[in-house]
């Protein structure tokens, strides 16, 4: 509440205190019996000179006390916050609240005195100096923060680049006889599953040892696998069928089939959280499947102008995103209306559509070999990344804030997610087109390719 500034000159004592918006100044000359009190507030101040005799009479003191004792008395009351200041247009009362029988509540009347023009000028000069000092200090602090930010950004960039540039191949496997189209992982025990154009399904342990092979799982190449939980997964195929698989005695077997689910090859099938399914096809449709009486029936059919290769489900936003031959479409999951269509953003494989963060998706664009970053909330393309080859697969690595891109060039390219700079190129990562990637729980990355191999990568 108060701050002290005490100065002693010869026999004079000056005590300055700050009380709220006021500055209180007490002055006494030891060998005289008078005290000068002054209270300042912006462009005017109140003053009063009074003698010890007057104060003794006013306070009904019965014995003489020195000016120093009176100053100390007033000083202590201000320190204890036992003070009130009341003002009107011309006068001010300084009320010292005390229960001391010798010196009960004292009211000192002070008269207003306007500052002279010169005093006002000096006051403004001081205020300007204080303001300039404050601005200078803020600028210094701002410069220090900017320098720290630059240092932190440099450290961040070094970490990102050092981590990304150390992406290395750990192992390579050839578990199928034809190109590998999709990989996923069971959530609890870490087993991995892959599907291929050779119509088979392979299930691996965490060391990539095959623990089950399901040959001829479909009558055509299998394009996608989606895992629901440890006991259930789903696949779709060029044979136009969707199959649901279940675990029985530690082995997976067919549980249900949706025969002729579409009129052409099915490129992707995924689960809703309620167990319903969504599939997309070369027949230019998206189908929402609902389970009823142990069978799946189409609840809704959405139509497009061309092939649909990929789907991205954002249930928390009530949005379904599809991408294919005639662009990337946002669908409203409440009424299944078309919200917007990015006609020039043409995805050509089921792994070419990926969520980057809570407000961004990335789509591979066949039209001009580019990558398009789309804001989910703004429903607009916010960045186009020129890319040297047609992209088939994209994966976002959240922990490192980067995304990996693979496609028809056999190379892997790694981009930062903040400024979209390409920070690493791994040439000839595979011997043929790269279809996509999958991130394992322990941070390893799997890539899969037309060359029939799965490769394991680590940072």
Rosetta blueprint (number, residue, H / E / L):
1 X L
2 X L
3 X L
4 X E
5 X E
6 X E
7 X E
8 X E
9 X E
10 X L
11 X L
12 X E
13 X E
14 X E
15 X E
16 X E
17 X E
18 X E
19 X E
20 X L
21 X L
22 X E
23 X E
24 X E
25 X E
26 X E
27 X E
28 X E
29 X E
30 X L
31 X L
32 X L
33 X L
34 X E
35 X E
36 X E
37 X E
38 X E
39 X E
40 X E
41 X E
42 X L
43 X L
44 X E
45 X E
46 X E
47 X E
48 X E
49 X E
50 X E
51 X E
52 X H
53 X H
54 X H
55 X H
56 X H
57 X H
58 X H
59 X H
60 X L
61 X L
62 X L
63 X L
64 X L
65 X L
66 X L
67 X H
68 X H
69 X H
70 X H
71 X H
72 X H
73 X H
74 X H
75 X H
76 X H
77 X H
78 X H
79 X H
80 X L
81 X L
82 X L
83 X E
84 X E
85 X E
86 X E
87 X E
88 X L
89 X L
90 X L
91 X E
92 X E
93 X E
94 X E
95 X E
96 X E
97 X L
98 X L
99 X L
100 X L
101 X L
102 X L
103 X L
104 X L
105 X L
106 X E
107 X E
108 X E
109 X E
110 X E
111 X E
112 X E
113 X E
114 X E
115 X L
116 X L
117 X H
118 X H
119 X H
120 X H
121 X H
122 X H
123 X H
124 X H
125 X H
126 X H
127 X H
128 X H
129 X H
130 X H
131 X H
132 X H
133 X H
134 X H
135 X H
136 X H
137 X H
138 X H
139 X H
140 X H
141 X H
142 X H
143 X H
144 X H
145 X H
146 X H
147 X H
148 X H
149 X H
150 X H
151 X H
152 X H
153 X H
154 X H
155 X H
156 X H
157 X H
158 X H
159 X H
160 X H
161 X H
162 X H
163 X H
164 X H
165 X H
166 X L
167 X L
168 X E
169 X E
170 X E
171 X E
172 X E
173 X E
174 X L
175 X L
176 X L
177 X L
178 X L
179 X L
180 X E
181 X E
182 X E
183 X E
184 X E
185 X E
186 X L
187 X L
188 X L
189 X L
190 X L
191 X L
192 X E
193 X E
194 X E
195 X E
196 X E
197 X L
198 X L
199 X L
200 X L
201 X E
202 X E
203 X E
204 X E
205 X L
206 X L
207 X L
208 X L
209 X L
210 X E
211 X E
212 X E
213 X E
214 X E
215 X L
216 X L
217 X L
218 X L
219 X L
220 X L
221 X L
222 X E
223 X E
224 X E
225 X E
226 X E
227 X E
228 X E
229 X E
230 X L
231 X L
232 X E
233 X E
234 X E
235 X E
236 X E
237 X E
238 X L
239 X L
240 X L
241 X L
242 X E
243 X E
244 X E
245 X E
246 X E
247 X E
248 X E
249 X L
250 X L
251 X E
252 X E
253 X E
254 X E
255 X E
256 X E
257 X E
258 X E
259 X L
260 X L
261 X L
262 X L
263 X L
264 X L
265 X L
266 X E
267 X E
268 X E
269 X E
270 X E
271 X E
272 X L
273 X L
274 X L
275 X L
276 X L
277 X E
278 X E
279 X E
280 X E
281 X E
282 X L
283 X L
284 X L
285 X E
286 X E
287 X E
288 X E
289 X E
290 X E
291 X E
292 X E
293 X L
294 X L
295 X E
296 X E
297 X E
298 X E
299 X E
300 X E
301 X E
302 X E
303 X E
304 X L
305 X L
306 X L
307 X L
308 X E
309 X E
310 X E
311 X E
312 X E
313 X E
314 X E
315 X H
316 X H
317 X H
318 X L
319 X E
320 X E
321 X E
322 X E
323 X E
324 X E
325 X L
326 X L
327 X E
328 X E
329 X E
330 X E
331 X E
332 X E
333 X L
334 X L
335 X L
336 X L
337 X L
338 X E
339 X E
340 X E
341 X E
342 X E
343 X L
344 X L
345 X L
346 X L
347 X L
348 X L
349 X L
350 X L
351 X L
352 X L
353 X E
354 X E
355 X E
356 X E
357 X E
358 X L
359 X L
360 X E
361 X E
362 X E
363 X E
364 X E
365 X E
366 X L
367 X L
368 X L
369 X L
370 X E
371 X E
372 X E
373 X E
374 X E
375 X E
376 X L
377 X L
378 X L
379 X L
380 X E
381 X E
382 X E
383 X E
384 X E
385 X E
386 X E
387 X L
388 X L
389 X L
390 X L
391 X E
392 X E
393 X E
394 X E
395 X E
396 X E
397 X E
398 X H
399 X H
400 X H
401 X L
402 X E
403 X E
404 X E
405 X E
406 X E
407 X E
408 X L
409 X L
410 X L
411 X L
412 X E
413 X E
414 X E
415 X E
416 X E
417 X L
418 X L
419 X L
420 X L
421 X L
422 X E
423 X E
424 X E
425 X E
426 X E
427 X L
428 X L
429 X L
430 X L
431 X L
432 X L
433 X L
434 X E
435 X E
436 X E
437 X E
438 X E
439 X E
440 X L
441 X L
442 X L
443 X L
444 X L
445 X E
446 X E
447 X E
448 X E
449 X E
450 X L
451 X L
452 X L
453 X L
454 X E
455 X E
456 X E
457 X E
458 X E
459 X L
